């Protein structure tokens, strides 16, 4: 399976007056890796589907509450 969280290393200018964010983290949705819906794709039970928010387990993407709205982790890339 492909990782759903990836890192990006932006260019850091030596003349930037702000402190640099050297590593930025972003989430990739799992539906990008499924080219078509195969027949008889396994499904979650109704209770599990309500808990996770998806009917098909392969489309589940965990939510990390430690990530802020900009996609950075708790350390803010430092």
VOPAKE-727292 format. One record per residue (C-alpha): residue in three letters; x, y, z. Coordinates in steps of 0.25 Angstrom, whole numbers, plus 5000, padded with zeros to 4 digits. Last residue first. Example, Ala and Ser with C-alpha at 12.3 -4.5 7.8 and 13.67 -1.06 7.14 Angstrom:
BEGIN
SER505549965029;ALA504949825031;
END
This chain:
BEGIN
UNK504650895051;UNK503450855043;UNK502350915052;UNK502750825063;UNK501250785065;UNK501150735051;UNK500850825039;UNK499650815030;UNK499250955030;UNK498050935038;UNK498850865050;UNK499250725050;UNK499250665064;UNK497750625062;UNK498250515052;UNK497150465044;UNK497250325038;UNK496950305023;UNK495950195020;UNK495750165006;UNK496250015006;UNK495349985018;UNK494050015009;UNK492850075015;UNK493550195021;UNK493250285033;UNK494150205042;UNK493150185053;UNK491950185044;UNK492550085035;UNK493049995047;UNK491549995052;UNK491049965038;UNK492049855036;UNK493249895027;UNK493249855013;UNK494149765004;UNK494149794989;UNK493249694982;UNK493549744968;UNK494749844967;UNK494549994968;UNK495450054958;UNK496850124958;UNK496950114973;UNK498250194977;UNK497650334977;UNK496450284985;UNK497450274997;UNK497550424999;UNK498950485000;UNK499250555013;UNK500250665014;UNK501550695022;UNK502450815021;UNK503950805024;UNK504850915025;UNK503951025031;UNK504851145031;UNK504951255041;UNK504451385034;UNK505351485028;UNK505651405015;UNK506951445010;UNK507651305011;UNK506451245003;UNK505951115008;UNK505351034996;UNK504250935001;UNK504450795006;UNK503150725004;UNK502750605013;UNK501650505010;UNK500550445018;UNK499650335012;UNK500750245009;UNK500450144998;UNK500050005000;
END
